Amino acid sequence: MGLLRKLLGFSVGTAIVTILGLISAPIITRVIDTTNMGHLAMFNTAFNLILGFVLLGLNHAYVRYYSEEEPSQRADLLKICLKNPLKTNLVISVILLIFYKPISLWMVKKQSLFIIVLLIIYLFFGILSTFALLEVRMRQKSKVYSFLTVILKVSYLLLVIIFSLYIKIII
């Protein structure tokens, strides 16, 4: 019974996120025109590609070695696995800032430092949220995990709103 309760606890957040997605998708497609949806898709694509590169597979290494480490050493494992993605993200952020004009032009068809700064902030929190979710999941804290997945979805929806409002201003 305890295993079933844990599994259900992990699935509650996923169910809420799915419901939020079902509710928000039609609203977003009505509020944001197709051109801006394309810009948002480019932003998401850039984010996912860069995040995958920046993580360097260390999120998977963290999961792999988590159970092999003594509980007192798991914080050190987290620090080791988090250090390199954060350093890599810093380097990528500097590159994004240096080349913000062509990159933002590619993403939103306008030169925009704001979009690049938004991407950098979103990448930083993407790294932190990846490892935070892994840590919570590995500790089998199902309620906290569900809560965090809902928070991430809400923050994504807020990002979409900020992005769409900004795009309307510059275009």
Secondary structure, 3 states (H helix, E strand, C coil): CHHHHHHHHHHHHHHHHHHHHHHHHHHHHHHCCHHHHHHHHHHHHHHHHHHHHHHCCHHHHHHHHHCCCCHHHHHHHHHHHHHHHHHHHHHHHHHHHHCHHHHHHHHHCCCCHHHHHHHHHHHHHHHHHHHHHHHHHHCCCHHHHHHHHHHHHHHHHHHHHHHHHHHHHHC
